[in-house]
Amino acid sequence: MSQARHHANAQAVSNVRAEFFRGPHGRDMVRIAIIGDPSVYEGRAEAAHLARFPREFSAYEAGRPVAAPEGLPLEAVPGIVPAMAASWRGRGVRTAQELAALSDHAVKGLGLGALGARKAARDLLAESRAASLDAARATGVAPEDGVADTSPAIPDPDAPTIPDLVPPGDDQPRAFRPRGRP
């Protein structure tokens, strides 16, 4: 896979979630979480955040929720029941592609059954990709000309951690707390 294509795939399937909101005194704030990590960064929205999360900031400015990513629903993965899918969506995993792209650490943070579900998601996506390639070959369309790459992104060993996401010069985050606590 070319470096540009890998970068685009990694951008589309990220384990970092950002949410912009109006804070005290009318300031724009950001909450950043990494799937599977109990810590959450919450602080003033800086230019670096706007550049890193343009889609999320545009949705915030327009007063609408961030559009759900395209991909297979979690329920399409064998073994994932609706209650499990709802729980994982609440933790930021929205599609089978996102589940398949998670690192071991992030998957373990989702709880019991997540490792098996990730393997099932990867298998499902590999089968889907093979079927798409076979169909493309049968119709004479080159895979690059019309078949979406649904393979999971390769987990990046240099993926950011919460402290990496704090803008330069902001040595004291406003809040740094485990997810789910007031």
Contacts in CASP RR format, 6 or more apart in sequence:
PFRMAT RR
TARGET T0000
AUTHOR 0000-0000-0000
METHOD contacts of the structure
MODEL  1
MSQARHHANAQAVSNVRAEFFRGPHGRDMVRIAIIGDPSVYEGRAEAAHL
ARFPREFSAYEAGRPVAAPEGLPLEAVPGIVPAMAASWRGRGVRTAQELA
ALSDHAVKGLGLGALGARKAARDLLAESRAASLDAARATGVAPEDGVADT
SPAIPDPDAPTIPDLVPPGDDQPRAFRPRGRP
1 9 0 8 1.000
1 149 0 8 1.000
5 149 0 8 1.000
6 153 0 8 1.000
6 154 0 8 1.000
9 149 0 8 1.000
9 151 0 8 1.000
9 153 0 8 1.000
10 153 0 8 1.000
10 154 0 8 1.000
10 156 0 8 1.000
12 69 0 8 1.000
12 97 0 8 1.000
12 153 0 8 1.000
13 69 0 8 1.000
13 97 0 8 1.000
13 98 0 8 1.000
13 101 0 8 1.000
13 152 0 8 1.000
13 153 0 8 1.000
15 34 0 8 1.000
15 35 0 8 1.000
15 36 0 8 1.000
15 98 0 8 1.000
15 101 0 8 1.000
15 102 0 8 1.000
15 103 0 8 1.000
15 106 0 8 1.000
15 159 0 8 1.000
16 32 0 8 1.000
16 33 0 8 1.000
16 34 0 8 1.000
16 35 0 8 1.000
16 159 0 8 1.000
16 160 0 8 1.000
16 165 0 8 1.000
17 32 0 8 1.000
17 33 0 8 1.000
17 34 0 8 1.000
17 35 0 8 1.000
17 92 0 8 1.000
18 30 0 8 1.000
18 31 0 8 1.000
18 32 0 8 1.000
18 49 0 8 1.000
18 52 0 8 1.000
18 53 0 8 1.000
18 56 0 8 1.000
19 30 0 8 1.000
19 31 0 8 1.000
19 32 0 8 1.000
19 56 0 8 1.000
19 60 0 8 1.000
20 28 0 8 1.000
20 29 0 8 1.000
20 30 0 8 1.000
20 45 0 8 1.000
20 49 0 8 1.000
20 53 0 8 1.000
20 56 0 8 1.000
20 57 0 8 1.000
20 60 0 8 1.000
21 28 0 8 1.000
21 29 0 8 1.000
21 30 0 8 1.000
21 31 0 8 1.000
21 60 0 8 1.000
22 28 0 8 1.000
22 29 0 8 1.000
23 29 0 8 1.000
27 44 0 8 1.000
27 45 0 8 1.000
28 44 0 8 1.000
28 45 0 8 1.000
28 60 0 8 1.000
29 42 0 8 1.000
29 43 0 8 1.000
29 44 0 8 1.000
29 45 0 8 1.000
29 174 0 8 1.000
30 41 0 8 1.000
30 42 0 8 1.000
30 43 0 8 1.000
30 44 0 8 1.000
30 45 0 8 1.000
30 46 0 8 1.000
30 49 0 8 1.000
30 53 0 8 1.000
31 40 0 8 1.000
31 41 0 8 1.000
31 42 0 8 1.000
31 43 0 8 1.000
32 40 0 8 1.000
32 41 0 8 1.000
32 42 0 8 1.000
32 49 0 8 1.000
32 162 0 8 1.000
32 165 0 8 1.000
33 39 0 8 1.000
33 40 0 8 1.000
33 41 0 8 1.000
33 92 0 8 1.000
33 162 0 8 1.000
33 179 0 8 1.000
34 106 0 8 1.000
34 159 0 8 1.000
34 160 0 8 1.000
34 161 0 8 1.000
34 162 0 8 1.000
35 91 0 8 1.000
35 92 0 8 1.000
35 93 0 8 1.000
35 98 0 8 1.000
35 102 0 8 1.000
35 106 0 8 1.000
35 109 0 8 1.000
35 110 0 8 1.000
36 91 0 8 1.000
36 102 0 8 1.000
36 105 0 8 1.000
36 106 0 8 1.000
36 107 0 8 1.000
36 108 0 8 1.000
36 109 0 8 1.000
36 110 0 8 1.000
37 105 0 8 1.000
37 106 0 8 1.000
37 109 0 8 1.000
37 161 0 8 1.000
37 162 0 8 1.000
38 178 0 8 1.000
38 179 0 8 1.000
39 162 0 8 1.000
39 176 0 8 1.000
39 177 0 8 1.000
39 178 0 8 1.000
39 179 0 8 1.000
40 162 0 8 1.000
40 175 0 8 1.000
40 176 0 8 1.000
40 177 0 8 1.000
40 178 0 8 1.000
40 179 0 8 1.000
41 162 0 8 1.000
41 165 0 8 1.000
41 166 0 8 1.000
41 173 0 8 1.000
41 175 0 8 1.000
41 176 0 8 1.000
42 173 0 8 1.000
42 174 0 8 1.000
42 175 0 8 1.000
42 176 0 8 1.000
42 177 0 8 1.000
43 173 0 8 1.000
43 174 0 8 1.000
43 175 0 8 1.000
44 170 0 8 1.000
44 174 0 8 1.000
45 57 0 8 1.000
46 167 0 8 1.000
46 170 0 8 1.000
47 167 0 8 1.000
48 167 0 8 1.000
48 168 0 8 1.000
49 57 0 8 1.000
49 167 0 8 1.000
50 57 0 8 1.000
52 165 0 8 1.000
55 66 0 8 1.000
55 67 0 8 1.000
56 66 0 8 1.000
59 65 0 8 1.000
59 66 0 8 1.000
59 67 0 8 1.000
68 94 0 8 1.000
68 95 0 8 1.000
69 94 0 8 1.000
69 95 0 8 1.000
69 97 0 8 1.000
69 98 0 8 1.000
70 95 0 8 1.000
71 95 0 8 1.000
71 96 0 8 1.000
71 97 0 8 1.000
71 150 0 8 1.000
72 95 0 8 1.000
72 96 0 8 1.000
72 97 0 8 1.000
72 124 0 8 1.000
72 125 0 8 1.000
72 128 0 8 1.000
72 150 0 8 1.000
73 85 0 8 1.000
73 95 0 8 1.000
73 96 0 8 1.000
74 80 0 8 1.000
74 84 0 8 1.000
74 85 0 8 1.000
74 88 0 8 1.000
74 89 0 8 1.000
74 93 0 8 1.000
74 94 0 8 1.000
74 95 0 8 1.000
74 96 0 8 1.000
74 99 0 8 1.000
75 81 0 8 1.000
75 82 0 8 1.000
75 85 0 8 1.000
76 96 0 8 1.000
76 124 0 8 1.000
77 96 0 8 1.000
77 99 0 8 1.000
77 117 0 8 1.000
77 120 0 8 1.000
77 121 0 8 1.000
77 124 0 8 1.000
78 120 0 8 1.000
78 124 0 8 1.000
79 117 0 8 1.000
79 120 0 8 1.000
80 88 0 8 1.000
80 117 0 8 1.000
80 120 0 8 1.000
84 117 0 8 1.000
88 99 0 8 1.000
88 110 0 8 1.000
88 114 0 8 1.000
91 110 0 8 1.000
92 98 0 8 1.000
93 99 0 8 1.000
93 102 0 8 1.000
93 110 0 8 1.000
96 121 0 8 1.000
96 124 0 8 1.000
96 125 0 8 1.000
97 121 0 8 1.000
97 125 0 8 1.000
97 150 0 8 1.000
97 152 0 8 1.000
99 107 0 8 1.000
99 117 0 8 1.000
99 118 0 8 1.000
99 121 0 8 1.000
100 118 0 8 1.000
100 121 0 8 1.000
100 122 0 8 1.000
100 125 0 8 1.000
100 152 0 8 1.000
101 152 0 8 1.000
101 153 0 8 1.000
101 155 0 8 1.000
102 110 0 8 1.000
102 118 0 8 1.000
102 155 0 8 1.000
103 155 0 8 1.000
103 159 0 8 1.000
104 115 0 8 1.000
107 114 0 8 1.000
107 115 0 8 1.000
107 118 0 8 1.000
108 114 0 8 1.000
108 115 0 8 1.000
121 152 0 8 1.000
122 152 0 8 1.000
125 150 0 8 1.000
125 151 0 8 1.000
125 152 0 8 1.000
126 151 0 8 1.000
128 150 0 8 1.000
129 149 0 8 1.000
129 150 0 8 1.000
129 151 0 8 1.000
132 143 0 8 1.000
132 147 0 8 1.000
132 148 0 8 1.000
132 150 0 8 1.000
133 143 0 8 1.000
133 147 0 8 1.000
135 147 0 8 1.000
136 142 0 8 1.000
136 143 0 8 1.000
136 145 0 8 1.000
136 146 0 8 1.000
136 147 0 8 1.000
137 143 0 8 1.000
141 147 0 8 1.000
162 176 0 8 1.000
166 173 0 8 1.000
END
